[in-house]
């Protein structure tokens, strides 16, 4: 799942407060801007089952992260790359991969 409209000051640690590692997903990636101080405004999550992805989509699409009552609402869509192996391969090919969980 690709999540659009992540606030640029959002950190991985802060995202994990809203989206704790509960076993429903096995990868979260937040690309960072070139200097690594701000996010690019989106995140990618890989879910272990389609049911987990559907539940996340139903819960978060059109919502705001806690503590962010203004600004754009989250927009969720299917990512171009699906599956853990495909995502890891894609990220390994990028030189500037930021922190992954």
Steps between C-alpha positions, in 0.01 A plus 500: 500500500624850420392771743496856365485828696722398791603825678858579395616530861373148577767259620499122488479484878199731497327294228553183700298656781196510268589183311662267758679185390212262571588227250261623232784642291863400454646815346452873537711743299492879523716662230686804628587817311858530375644633827308245707336758724146478366283234346396524139135487605427135438561154645482141380374203700502134403228293667524130571150429365254677271253508793749699710554743213125544454449565871777761503357666192152513655638643825738766362386616154365855535618531861768709668781376720460572871618847588438631148150644498562732207651449157438235241337173589684176429447348159575131464555308178656180377875532453659407167715234669325230705640240739786505748763361260410747226506792742834401651652460156366842398641663814841334465530655155463850648812656642310735731267251670402643836416307811287192441324285759 
